Amino acid sequence: MLASFDFPLFGFGLLAGALAAALFFAGLAWGMRLALRAPRPVAVLLPSAALRIALLLGAGWWVATWGVAAILGFALAFMVVRLILLTALQPKKEATPWK
């Protein structure tokens, strides 16, 4: 089973997934900045989300045409980038003294 796994295609999937995740979350950050300054944030957030989701699904569909190994790499890279960003950007917990 492992001998027939296409590692170069998996690597291309990883690369495509990491790039797609970086663009997705950069678009999310940009959309949030615009929405926080806008008088009607929903008018910014809904089109931003729709565009980002459509582009991510399109990229995933395109990568899926390469093969199973590529889509596995794509999904894995997206989840790893998401995990790294969530871990790095979460608010730091302050130490509280014992009472």
N, C-alpha and C positions, 0 to 999 in steps of 0.2 A: 504494500500500500504506500509506504513512505517513498519507495524507490520511484513511484510514478508521480509523485507530487512535483509540480513545476515551481521550483524555488525562484528562478528569475522572474517569472510572472507574479509570484507572491511579492517579490521585492518591488516590482512596478506598482502593484496594488497598494503596498505600504506607502510608497512615495506619493501616489495619487491621493490616498486617503489623508495623509498628513497635510498635503497642500490644500485639499478641500476643507479640512477641519480648520486650518489656519485662516483661510478666506471666510469661512462660515462665522467663526468667532470674531474675526476682525470686523465683519459686517454687523454682527450683533453689538459690539462695542460702539461702533460708529452710529448705528441706529439708536442706541440708548442715549448717547450724548445729544443727538439731534432731538430726540423725544423729550428729554429733560429740559431743553430750552424752548420747546414749542408750546404755544398756547393750547393746542389740542394734541396731546401725545399719541392718542390712538390713531390719528391720521398719519402718523409717522410709523408707529410700531406695526400696524397690520400690513401695509405694503412691504415693509422691510422684512417681516417674517415670511410673507408669501414668496417674495423673491428669493430669499436665502434658502427656503425649503425646496422651492422648485429647482434652483440651481444645484443643490445638493442631491436631490433625487435624480436629476439629469446626469450628473457626474457619476453617481452610483450605477445608474442604468448603463451608461457608456462603459464603465469599468466591468460591469457584469457580462458584457458581450465578449470580453477577453477570456473569461473562464472562471471556474470556481476558485482557483487559487488566488486570482486577482481580487475578486470581491471579498474573500476572506481577509486578505491583506488590507484592503480598503477599510473594511469595518473595524478591524483591529487597530489600525492607525488612528482612525477617527476617535475611537473610544480612549485610546492612550493619550492622545492630545487633549481630549476633554478632561480626563482625569488629572493630567499635569496642570492644566489651566485652573481647574477647580481647587486643586491643592495649593497652588501658588497664589491665587487671588482671594482666598477666603480670609476674612478678618482674623487677625491674631487674637488669641484668647489671652486675656491678662491674668496674671497670677493673682489669686485672691487669698488673703490671709485666713488662716484657720481661726475660727471663733470658738 
